[in-house]
């Protein structure tokens, strides 16, 4: 009798309490366009995305700053070969320029709208499932930034709103303007700081947590992962893998 091989399928979970449902594991697409290594050929990157989907991953993360723009374009190409209605796209705006370890951010309403329109074009989709502010612009009141995101949601261009690396005060003020569905923060054994105050606040407000760098930016996966880095790798800055925590 032939043995039946049990293959892992990633389950779906609720992210926050606004109605968004995603796969419990997500895939950060950044690495497909370089950052840790040289960019993959389009056909290889598309094959990776399709393979992840075949294993039950439906939650794909990108950003306009990855490439820049080329990562969104790659994901958009992959989506043409997948059922769009079964996939949740998360992309981010707000970083105008990166010169590690420094970055220039912009949270003005005009910039928010221009970034959203550009991302829709690069992804070649009608709407973005989860739209994050990648980094908070301390020069612009968060109420103004989220106010524009709210308009984009009302127009059907964005379904849910998220924040990334935001403070307690920023989260509260943003949520008062429009419910925040998800917060993306670094969280792992390597970096547990959000457990003291951020997680209790998200639990109080019904905001889901999307942890990035859950493997400590590669340092928690073994010596080989950090001893064989490509010369152009920026592994110390962000991880391509994340999971979803429903609070």
C-alpha positions in Angstrom: 0.0 0.0 0.0 1.4 3.3 -1.0 2.0 5.8 1.8 0.1 9.0 1.7 2.4 12.1 2.1 0.8 14.8 4.3 1.8 18.2 2.9 1.5 21.3 5.0 -1.1 23.8 4.0 -1.1 27.2 5.7 -4.4 28.0 7.4 -6.3 31.3 7.2 -6.8 33.6 10.2 -8.5 36.9 10.9 -6.1 39.8 11.0 -7.5 42.4 13.3 -11.2 42.8 13.8 -12.1 44.8 10.7 -12.8 41.7 8.6 -9.5 41.0 6.8 -8.7 37.3 6.5 -5.2 36.2 5.5 -2.9 33.2 5.5 -1.3 32.6 8.9 2.1 32.8 7.2 2.8 35.6 4.8 5.5 36.0 2.2 7.7 39.1 2.1 8.5 39.6 -1.6 11.4 42.1 -1.0 14.1 39.5 -1.4 13.0 38.6 -4.9 14.2 42.0 -6.1 17.5 41.9 -4.3 18.4 43.6 -1.0 19.9 40.4 0.4 21.3 39.3 -2.9 21.1 40.0 -6.6 17.6 40.3 -8.0 16.0 37.1 -9.3 14.9 36.8 -12.9 11.3 37.6 -13.3 10.4 34.0 -14.2 12.2 32.7 -11.1 10.5 35.3 -8.8 7.1 34.4 -10.3 7.8 30.7 -9.8 8.6 31.4 -6.1 5.4 33.3 -5.6 3.3 30.6 -7.3 4.9 27.9 -5.2 4.2 29.8 -2.0 0.5 30.1 -3.1 0.4 26.4 -3.8 1.3 25.8 -0.1 -1.5 27.9 1.1 0.2 31.3 1.4 -2.2 34.0 0.2 -0.8 37.0 2.0 2.0 38.8 0.0 3.9 41.8 1.2 5.7 44.3 -0.9 6.5 48.1 -0.9 7.0 50.9 -3.4 10.5 51.4 -2.0 11.6 47.8 -2.9 13.6 48.1 -6.1 12.2 50.8 -6.0 9.0 49.8 -7.7 10.4 46.6 -9.4 9.1 44.4 -6.5 5.5 45.6 -7.0 5.8 45.1 -10.7 7.1 41.5 -10.2 4.3 40.7 -7.8 1.8 42.2 -10.3 3.1 39.9 -13.0 2.7 36.9 -10.7 -0.8 37.8 -9.9 -1.7 37.5 -13.6 -1.2 33.7 -13.1 -3.1 33.4 -9.8 -6.7 33.9 -8.7 -6.7 37.6 -7.5 -9.8 37.1 -5.4 -7.9 34.6 -3.2 -4.9 36.7 -2.6 -4.3 39.5 -0.1 -1.8 42.1 -1.3 -0.1 44.3 1.2 2.1 47.1 0.1 3.5 50.2 1.8 4.2 53.9 1.1 6.0 56.7 2.9 9.7 56.2 2.3 10.9 58.6 -0.4 14.6 57.8 -0.3 16.8 55.3 1.4 20.5 55.6 2.1 21.1 53.0 4.8 20.9 53.5 7.7 19.0 56.7 7.0 15.8 57.3 5.1 13.6 60.2 4.0 9.9 59.8 4.8 6.8 61.6 3.6 3.3 61.3 5.1 1.6 64.2 3.4 -1.8 63.6 2.0 -0.7 64.5 -1.5 2.2 62.0 -1.3 -0.1 59.3 0.1 -2.4 59.6 -2.8 0.3 59.7 -5.4 2.0 56.6 -3.9 -1.3 54.7 -3.9 -2.0 55.5 -7.5 1.5 54.5 -8.5 1.3 51.2 -6.6 -2.0 50.3 -8.2 -0.4 50.9 -11.6 2.8 48.9 -10.8 0.8 46.0 -9.3 -1.8 46.3 -12.2 -4.7 45.8 -9.8 -7.9 47.7 -9.0 -7.4 47.7 -5.2 -4.8 47.1 -2.5 -6.0 44.8 0.3 -3.8 46.2 3.1 -2.1 49.6 2.6 0.6 50.4 5.2 2.4 53.6 6.1 5.9 52.2 5.9 7.4 54.7 8.3 5.7 57.5 10.2 6.5 61.1 9.1 6.9 63.0 12.4 6.6 66.3 10.4 3.0 65.5 9.3 0.2 64.9 11.9 -0.8 61.3 11.7 -4.4 62.5 11.5 -3.7 64.0 8.1 -2.0 60.9 6.7 -4.8 58.6 7.9 -7.4 61.0 6.7 -6.2 60.6 3.2 -6.0 56.8 3.6 -9.6 56.9 4.7 -10.5 58.7 1.5 -8.7 56.1 -0.5 -10.6 53.4 1.2 -13.9 55.2 0.6 -13.0 55.3 -3.1 -12.4 51.5 -3.2 -8.6 51.8 -3.9 -7.7 50.5 -0.5 -9.6 47.9 1.6 -7.8 48.1 4.9 -5.3 50.4 6.6 -2.1 49.5 8.4 0.9 51.1 10.1 4.5 50.0 10.4 6.9 50.8 13.2 4.5 53.2 14.9 4.5 54.4 18.5 1.8 54.0 21.1 0.6 57.6 20.7 0.6 57.4 16.9 -1.4 54.2 16.9 -4.0 55.7 19.2 -4.3 58.9 17.2 -4.4 57.0 13.9 -7.1 54.6 15.1 -9.3 57.5 16.3 -9.4 58.8 12.7 -10.1 55.4 11.1 -9.7 51.8 12.5 -6.3 50.4 11.9 -6.4 46.8 10.8 -2.8 45.8 11.2 0.5 46.9 12.7 3.7 45.6 11.3 6.6 45.6 13.8 9.7 43.7 14.4 9.0 40.9 16.9 11.0 37.8 17.9 13.1 36.3 20.6 15.8 38.6 19.2 13.5 41.7 19.6 10.7 41.3 22.1 10.3 45.0 23.0 6.7 45.4 21.7 5.4 42.9 24.2 5.3 45.4 27.1 3.0 48.1 25.6 2.4 47.8 21.9 0.8 44.3 22.0 -1.6 45.2 24.9 -2.7 48.3 23.0 -3.3 46.3 19.8 -5.3 43.8 21.8 -7.4 46.6 23.3 -8.1 48.2 19.9 -8.5 45.0 17.9 -5.5 45.6 15.7 -3.7 42.5 14.3 0.1 42.2 14.5 2.2 41.3 11.5 5.7 40.6 12.9 8.7 41.1 10.6 12.1 39.5 11.1 10.7 36.7 13.3 13.9 34.9 12.9 16.1 37.7 14.2 17.1 39.0 10.8 18.6 35.6 10.1 20.6 35.2 13.3 18.2 32.7 14.8 18.4 30.2 11.9 22.0 29.0 12.3 25.6 29.9 11.4 25.3 29.2 7.7 22.6 31.8 7.2 24.9 34.7 8.3 28.3 33.4 7.2 27.6 33.2 3.5 26.0 36.6 2.7 26.2 38.2 -0.7 28.5 41.2 -0.9 25.5 43.4 -1.7 23.3 42.0 1.1 21.5 44.4 3.6 20.4 41.5 5.8 20.9 43.6 8.9 18.0 45.8 8.0 14.9 43.6 7.5 13.8 40.0 7.1 11.7 38.6 4.2 9.6 36.3 6.3 6.8 37.2 8.7 3.8 35.6 10.4 0.3 36.8 11.4 -0.8 37.1 15.0 -4.5 37.5 15.7 -5.0 39.1 19.1 
